[in-house]
Amino acid sequence: METEMRGDPSVHSVESLIIKHQQAEEKMKIKSYLFTLLTLCLLLILSAEYGTAQEMTSETVPLSPDETEAMVMSRIPIQGQLTDNTGDPLTGNYSVTFRLYDSATDGTQLCQDTQALSLDNGLFSTAMQGCTVSDINGRQIYLGIQVGSDPEMTPRQPIYPVPYAYSLVPGADLRGALSGQSMLTVENSSSEFSTAISGLSSAPTGMNYGVHGTSSSATGYGGYFENNTGTALKAAGSGVIQSTASSHIWISGNGVRPYHQSDTTIIDMDSVGGAVVSRGAVVGNKNVMLPITVPGVLYGQDLKVTHLFIYWRGDVIADNITAVILRRQTGVGSYVNITFQVPTNFSCADELYPNGCTIHYTLTNNNVLTQDSGILYLTLELSFDSAASWIQIGGVRLALEHD
C-alpha cells in the first residue's frame, strides 16, 4: 500500500493547514491547525485546547548555560494537530517540512527543517531545528508548512514573541528599578578573541551612536569600563574620543625665565613649584616667559584653549602684572595673538592677599590647536615698586576643550 501526500491550496481556509492523503483509491483531505508557535526565548509550552501550561515552581531546575545556548541557537518548539476534513484526529506518520521566511508572501527563505512526525490522536509536538540567531534577529518572521510533496500551504503563519521576548526586539525599551544590579548583563566567556556587545550605526549622516550611555546622577557614569589586566577603553579606526567636559593643564611657575639673556631680572625658585621674580638693578618693567607644552590634537581631534588662569601675588601694592600675551605659532617666526591683555587697577599685595590672586581670561580667538599649529607662547610683563620688591608666579592653568 502506497501513501502519497499532496495539498490543494484552493480548498484552504485562511487559518487552515491542509494535507491531502491518498491511500489506495481513497483520498482524504486533512486540516492542520497550528495551536501554538513558540519563539526562541520561550521555556513554557502553552496548549490552547489540547494541553496545559507547565507550571514553574520553586523546584523547577533551570537550564545550564550550554543547554540554554543550544535551545536558543537551534530549536523552535511547535505544537499542532492534524485532522481529516470532518475534524477527526489522525494517527500515523507524516513527512512535514517547516520553513521560516522574512515576509508573509514571497521574501527570502531563512532556514528549513524536514521531519517525520508520528501523530497520536492527531497531536504532534516537535521543534524546528537548523535556524541560527542570524536568521532570527528580532525582525518579524513567518512559518511556512509543507506536507509531503504538496505545495507549501498558505497563508504563512506569523511567529509572535512571548511577552518577555518583546524586550529583545529592535526598539525594545527595558525599564525597571533594580538596586545594586544591572538591567542587562551580557557575558562572552570564550577563551579566544571575543566580544560581549557590538554596536553599529550605519547611517551615513547625522548624529549617530553605535553605543549610547547616559546617567542622570551627578556621581554616576554614562559609561564605565574596567580591565584589571589590560586596556579598559580603546578607540580604533580614526581613534577619535569626544567629551564635552573640559580638561586642564597646569604649568609650574618655576619654569619662568627672563625674556633676554642680558636682562638683570632675578628669578629664584620657591619650595612649592613657583618662582619669585625681582627686577634687579635696572629700573623698569621686565618681561618673563613661561614655556607651555600642550598636545596639539587630543584624542584624535583638534583642541581649543578656552581659558587662561594666572596664579600670582606681589610684595607690595605697586608690584603688578601689567601685560599678558598668549600667542599661537603659525610658522617659524610667525604667530597670531590668542589674547593680549593690559590689566589695570589690579594689585595683589602680600599683606592683603597672602594666599595670592588669580587673573582669568576667556579665550575665543585663534585658540584652536591642530597637528600643524600648536606651539604656545606666554609672556608676562611685570612692574616693580623697587629693586628689592618681588612678584611671585605660582603657575598657570589652561582649560582645554574639543567638540
PyMOL commands that set and color helices and strands:
alter all, ss='L'
color gray80, all
select helices_A, chain A and resi 9-11+65-74+163-168+253-255
alter helices_A, ss='H'
color red, helices_A
select strands_A, chain A and resi 3-6+17-23+26-37+75-84+92-101+109-119+123-129+141-147+157-159+247-252+257-258+266-269+275-278+286-289+297-298+301-314+320-331+334-341+357-362+368-369+376-383+391-401
alter strands_A, ss='S'
color yellow, strands_A
deselect
rebuild
show_as cartoon
